[in-house]
Amino acid sequence: MWGCTLAFQIVYLDHPASNGLLKIDSTFIDYTQSKQAAAPALLFCLMGAVSAMWQSLAYWLIGVITDDTQSLTRYAGFYKCIQSLGAVVAWQLEAQSVSHLTQIIVNWSLVVLAIPSIVYFVSSVEDDYDVEAEQKKFKIYPPNFIDIA
């Protein structure tokens, strides 16, 4: 995935965009031009899927910290605050005309720096779910139709 985004970014550097559309061979790519639009559209969809996977991992990690709903609410709020801060920084970098390649490199660096702590945290999560207790809690007892007394 990362290699695909880098390759696409290199093409973008060779052919700068104008008005938000990728300009290659002096023509703009439109969604009706399926041959030219297929690769960027597929890459965009895959980046969305990877983003959803990261979101799921983040919420799972938040969920395994504690069972207390008030604490979980605070953790989720803090996570969303940091996520919004990241969006603000990204928009500001774009407004300051920081190159997209620099943005990708910074993004990858932050992910690479975060991965060791994520791996450590995930490996230290213990399974505290008691299957037998849950089954006893929700056990359905059949009615006793035969009264032996």
Disulfide bonds with the S-S distance in Angstrom:
none
